[in-house]
Amino acid sequence: MAIQQKLSLMIPGPTPVPEKVLEALGRHPIGHRSKDFQDLVEITTKNLQWLHQTENDVLTITGSGTAAMEAGIITTLSKGDKVICGENGKFGQRWVKVAKEFGLEVIKIDAEWGTPLDPENFKTILEKDDKKEIKAVILTHSETSTGVINDLKTISSHIRNHKKALSIIDCVTSIGACNVPVDEWELDIVASGSQKGYMIPPGLSFVSMSEKAWKASVESNLPKFYLNLKSYKKSLSSNSNPYTPAVNLVFALDESLKMMKDEGLDTIFKRHKRHQLAVSEAAKTLNLKLFAEENHLSPSVTAIQIKDVDAEKFRKTIKNKYDILLAGGQDHLKGKIFRVGHLGYINDRDIISVISAIGNTLVELNKISTREVGEALKVASLQLKET
């Protein structure tokens, strides 16, 4: 039995945590109403704005990415409002459920799991809305369940042209992994979570709010209390929080954001792209099929199909033998795909290790030869070269 002390998380969250960040978590807590904590909130907020490429408010909630998305919805919309929801995976499906739970009228734009949402479908519906009844467009940028990234840049341009509708975007696995210029694309509400590209444990979520979103919040009548973002905005004016925050996670956030600033946005995005290419190209060399369309591969996670083998047993074997945890398929994809996370605090060694583990396990199952494993590693190494 393998010793579970060196387990490598190659899943789309939680992601590995740097030593500096782990050390920050172990500090003695401080008072969340103290001047020291207010100073910490001030600097982390500025660095969150840097990461989001925005001058908008970026609010921090003690909760998951789902809490951030729900907060954005209930703070700005009212019962009976008409919204468009994009659904091409598990998380798009979740936002449809949340919207319906709060009594919103949902127009669903969907695509088969593994394929991207078509921006033209958004354009058509928004252009036909002469009376401006559509109040928001809700969608997932990087669909973690399938390894697809949607064309947020184009879709957001159609939302802007509508003038009235808000963009409410799940960027949980895209913030910190690829370019999401909030101000340039004029995104209204952007939600993300700490256990992804931020490289810290689960427990914090973040919401970027535009002026247009704040104006919409004045009319909102949906029930809210803890997730009422107006309370967070009021507290942020004094570098505080309306409720007791996860103080030690904010310590960790401070360290992780400093690391990200030292690396630089462009370098971060290039690193994730290299890792995505290394995994996807190696998988094809190992005679495996990518689940997502190749022109729309997420920089955060690669979903891989495996024939004649139960994907759950396959990843269990890799966990037990190599101490590497891969993610499984969700819902109807369970047992049919496995997912390799390459998000956050992942380096080239991690990528080579996971490709080796996948390849060697396929050899043991008599699916490929050792020569193909060598070829896959060669292909991966070429993709990992910095340009």
C-alpha positions in Angstrom: 0.0 0.0 0.0 1.4 3.4 -1.0 2.2 5.9 1.7 -0.3 8.7 1.2 2.1 11.5 2.3 3.2 12.5 -1.2 -0.1 12.5 -3.0 0.1 14.8 -6.0 -3.2 16.6 -6.8 -3.6 16.6 -10.5 -7.2 17.5 -10.4 -8.9 20.8 -11.2 -9.3 21.6 -7.5 -8.3 21.6 -4.8 -4.9 22.3 -6.3 -1.4 22.0 -4.8 -0.5 24.6 -2.3 3.0 26.3 -2.2 5.1 25.9 1.0 5.0 29.7 1.6 1.2 29.6 1.5 1.0 26.6 3.9 3.3 28.5 6.3 1.0 31.5 6.2 -2.0 29.3 7.1 -0.2 28.3 10.3 0.2 31.8 11.6 -1.6 32.8 14.8 -4.9 34.4 13.8 -5.4 38.2 14.3 -8.5 40.1 15.1 -10.6 40.6 12.0 -11.5 44.1 13.1 -7.9 45.1 13.8 -5.8 47.6 11.9 -3.4 44.8 10.9 -6.2 42.9 9.2 -7.5 46.0 7.6 -4.1 46.6 6.1 -4.1 43.0 4.8 -7.5 43.5 3.2 -6.3 46.6 1.5 -3.3 45.0 -0.1 -5.0 41.8 -1.1 -7.9 43.8 -2.7 -5.4 45.8 -4.8 -3.7 42.5 -5.9 -7.1 40.9 -6.7 -7.8 43.9 -8.9 -4.4 43.3 -10.6 -5.2 39.7 -11.2 -8.7 40.5 -12.6 -7.2 43.4 -14.7 -9.9 45.7 -13.3 -10.6 48.8 -11.4 -13.9 47.4 -10.3 -14.6 46.3 -6.7 -13.4 42.8 -6.1 -15.1 41.4 -3.0 -13.9 38.4 -0.9 -16.5 36.0 0.6 -15.9 33.1 3.0 -17.5 30.4 0.8 -17.0 28.4 -2.4 -17.2 29.5 -6.0 -20.8 28.5 -6.0 -21.4 31.0 -3.2 -19.8 33.7 -5.4 -22.0 32.9 -8.3 -25.1 32.8 -6.2 -24.2 36.1 -4.6 -23.8 37.8 -8.0 -27.2 36.5 -9.1 -29.2 37.4 -6.0 -27.6 40.8 -5.5 -28.5 42.0 -9.0 -31.6 40.3 -10.2 -35.3 40.0 -9.2 -37.9 37.3 -9.2 -39.3 36.7 -12.7 -36.4 38.3 -14.5 -35.5 36.8 -17.8 -32.0 35.4 -18.1 -30.0 33.4 -20.6 -28.0 30.5 -19.2 -25.3 28.7 -21.1 -25.1 25.0 -20.4 -22.5 22.7 -21.9 -21.4 20.9 -18.8 -22.0 20.2 -15.1 -21.4 23.8 -13.9 -23.4 25.5 -16.6 -26.1 23.0 -15.6 -25.7 24.2 -12.0 -26.3 27.8 -12.9 -29.6 26.9 -14.6 -30.7 25.2 -11.4 -29.7 28.2 -9.2 -31.5 30.6 -11.5 -34.7 28.5 -11.5 -34.5 28.1 -7.7 -34.7 31.9 -7.4 -37.7 32.2 -9.7 -35.8 33.5 -12.7 -37.2 32.8 -16.2 -34.4 30.9 -17.9 -33.7 30.8 -21.6 -31.2 28.0 -22.0 -28.5 27.9 -24.7 -26.9 24.5 -24.6 -24.3 22.5 -26.4 -23.3 18.8 -26.2 -20.9 18.2 -23.4 -17.4 18.4 -24.9 -18.3 21.1 -27.3 -18.3 24.9 -26.8 -21.3 27.2 -26.6 -21.9 28.9 -29.9 -21.6 32.7 -29.6 -24.0 33.2 -32.5 -26.8 31.7 -30.5 -26.3 34.4 -27.8 -26.1 37.1 -30.5 -29.4 35.9 -32.1 -31.4 35.9 -28.9 -30.0 39.1 -27.6 -30.6 41.0 -30.9 -34.2 39.8 -31.0 -34.8 41.2 -27.5 -36.2 44.6 -28.7 -37.9 45.3 -25.4 -34.7 44.6 -23.4 -36.4 42.0 -21.2 -33.3 39.9 -20.8 -31.6 41.1 -17.6 -28.5 38.8 -17.5 -26.4 36.2 -19.3 -25.0 33.5 -17.0 -22.3 31.1 -18.2 -19.2 29.2 -17.3 -15.9 30.3 -19.0 -13.8 27.2 -18.4 -16.2 24.2 -18.1 -14.3 22.0 -15.6 -16.4 18.9 -16.1 -15.5 18.5 -19.8 -12.2 20.4 -20.4 -13.9 23.0 -22.7 -13.2 26.7 -22.6 -16.0 28.9 -24.0 -15.4 31.9 -26.2 -16.1 34.5 -23.5 -14.5 37.4 -25.4 -17.0 37.0 -28.3 -20.0 36.2 -26.1 -19.3 39.2 -23.9 -19.2 41.5 -26.9 -22.8 40.4 -27.8 -23.8 41.0 -24.2 -22.4 44.6 -24.3 -24.2 45.3 -27.6 -27.5 44.5 -25.8 -26.8 47.4 -23.4 -29.2 46.2 -20.7 -28.2 42.6 -19.9 -25.5 41.9 -17.2 -22.8 39.3 -17.8 -22.5 36.9 -14.8 -19.5 34.7 -15.5 -18.2 31.7 -13.7 -14.4 32.1 -14.1 -13.6 29.7 -11.3 -11.0 27.7 -13.3 -10.0 30.5 -15.7 -9.0 33.4 -13.4 -5.3 32.8 -12.8 -4.9 30.4 -15.7 -5.7 32.4 -18.8 -6.3 36.0 -19.9 -9.6 37.4 -18.5 -9.3 41.1 -18.9 -12.4 42.2 -16.9 -12.3 45.9 -17.8 -11.4 45.4 -21.5 -14.2 42.9 -22.0 -16.5 44.9 -19.8 -17.5 41.9 -17.7 -20.0 42.8 -15.0 -19.9 40.0 -12.5 -17.0 37.6 -12.4 -16.8 34.8 -9.8 -13.9 32.6 -8.8 -12.7 30.4 -6.0 -9.5 30.1 -3.9 -8.8 26.4 -4.4 -8.1 26.8 -8.2 -5.6 29.2 -9.8 -5.1 31.1 -6.5 -3.1 28.1 -5.1 -4.7 28.2 -1.6 -7.1 25.7 0.1 -10.9 25.9 -0.4 -12.8 28.4 1.6 -12.6 31.8 -0.1 -14.4 33.1 -3.2 -14.2 36.3 -5.1 -16.6 38.5 -7.0 -15.7 41.4 -9.3 -18.6 43.8 -9.7 -18.9 46.6 -12.3 -20.7 49.9 -11.9 -23.5 48.5 -14.1 -23.9 45.6 -11.7 -24.1 47.9 -8.7 -26.8 49.9 -10.4 -28.8 46.8 -11.1 -28.5 45.8 -7.4 -30.7 48.8 -6.4 -33.7 47.1 -8.1 -33.0 43.6 -6.9 -35.7 42.0 -4.8 -34.4 38.4 -4.4 -33.9 37.2 -0.8 -30.4 37.6 0.5 -28.5 38.1 3.7 -25.0 36.6 4.1 -24.5 36.7 0.3 -25.8 40.3 -0.2 -22.8 41.9 -2.0 -23.9 45.4 -1.0 -22.9 44.5 2.6 -19.5 43.5 1.4 -19.1 46.7 -0.7 -20.0 48.8 2.3 -17.4 47.0 4.5 -14.7 47.1 1.8 -14.8 50.9 2.0 -13.1 50.6 5.4 -11.1 47.5 4.3 -13.2 45.2 6.4 -15.8 42.4 6.1 -19.4 42.3 7.1 -19.0 39.0 8.9 -16.2 36.9 10.4 -13.8 36.1 7.6 -11.5 33.1 7.3 -8.5 35.2 8.6 -5.8 32.6 8.0 -7.0 32.0 4.4 -6.5 35.7 3.8 -2.9 35.3 5.1 -2.6 32.6 2.5 -4.2 34.7 -0.2 -1.7 37.5 0.5 1.2 35.1 -0.1 -0.2 33.5 -3.2 -1.0 36.8 -4.8 2.5 38.0 -4.1 3.9 34.9 -5.8 1.6 35.5 -8.8 2.7 39.1 -9.1 6.4 38.0 -9.0 5.7 35.5 -11.8 3.7 38.0 -13.9 0.3 37.5 -15.7 1.8 36.8 -19.1 4.2 34.2 -17.7 1.4 32.5 -15.7 -0.8 32.3 -18.8 2.0 30.9 -20.9 2.8 28.2 -18.3 -0.8 27.0 -18.2 -0.9 26.9 -22.0 2.3 24.8 -22.2 1.0 22.4 -19.6 -2.3 22.1 -21.5 -0.5 21.4 -24.7 1.9 18.9 -23.1 -0.9 16.8 -21.6 -3.2 16.9 -24.6 -0.5 16.1 -27.2 1.0 13.3 -25.0 -2.5 11.8 -24.5 -3.0 11.6 -28.3 0.4 10.0 -28.6 -0.7 7.4 -26.0 -3.6 6.5 -28.3 -6.1 8.3 -26.1 -8.8 10.6 -27.3 -9.5 14.1 -26.0 -13.1 14.6 -24.9 -13.2 18.3 -25.7 -12.9 19.9 -29.1 -9.3 20.7 -29.8 -9.8 24.3 -30.6 -11.5 24.9 -27.3 -9.3 23.1 -24.7 -9.3 24.5 -21.2 -5.9 25.7 -19.9 -6.9 24.2 -16.5 -8.0 20.6 -17.1 -7.8 18.1 -19.9 -10.6 15.5 -20.1 -9.5 12.2 -21.7 -11.5 9.3 -23.0 -10.3 5.7 -22.5 -11.6 2.7 -24.4 -12.4 -0.7 -23.0 -11.2 0.3 -19.5 -13.3 1.7 -16.6 -11.9 5.2 -16.1 -12.6 5.0 -12.4 -10.5 1.8 -12.0 -7.8 3.4 -14.2 -7.4 6.5 -12.0 -7.7 4.3 -8.8 -4.7 2.3 -10.1 -2.7 5.5 -10.7 -3.5 6.8 -7.3 -2.5 3.6 -5.5 0.6 2.9 -7.5 1.9 6.4 -8.2 0.3 8.6 -5.5 -1.2 10.8 -8.2 -4.9 11.8 -7.9 -6.7 12.4 -11.2 -10.4 13.5 -11.4 -13.2 11.4 -12.7 -16.1 12.0 -15.0 -19.3 13.5 -13.7 -22.9 12.3 -14.2 -23.2 10.3 -17.4 -19.4 10.6 -18.0 -18.5 8.7 -14.9 -16.3 5.7 -15.8 -15.9 7.0 -19.4 -13.4 9.8 -18.9 -10.7 10.9 -16.5 -9.5 14.5 -16.1 -6.0 15.8 -15.6 -5.8 19.0 -13.8 -2.9 21.4 -14.6 -4.1 24.4 -12.7 -2.3 26.6 -10.2 0.9 25.5 -8.5 1.8 22.9 -11.1 5.3 22.7 -12.7 6.9 20.8 -15.6 8.0 17.9 -13.3 4.3 17.3 -12.3 3.3 17.2 -16.0 6.1 14.7 -16.9 5.2 12.6 -13.8 1.5 12.3 -14.7 2.2 11.5 -18.3 4.6 8.7 -17.2 2.0 7.3 -14.8 -0.7 7.3 -17.4 1.6 5.7 -20.0 3.0 3.1 -17.7 -0.5 2.1 -16.5 -1.6 1.7 -20.2 1.4 -0.5 -20.8 0.5 -2.7 -17.8 -3.0 -3.1 -19.3 -1.5 -4.1 -22.7 -3.0 -1.1 -24.4 0.3 0.4 -25.7 4.0 -0.4 -25.8 6.8 1.2 -23.8 7.9 2.8 -27.1 4.7 4.9 -27.2 5.3 6.1 -23.6 8.7 7.3 -24.6 7.2 9.1 -27.7 4.6 10.7 -25.4 7.3 12.0 -23.1 9.3 13.3 -26.0 6.2 15.1 -27.4 5.4 16.6 -23.9 9.0 17.8 -23.5 8.9 19.7 -26.8 5.7 21.4 -25.7 7.2 22.3 -22.3 10.0 24.3 -23.9 9.6 28.0 -23.0 9.2 30.3 -26.0 
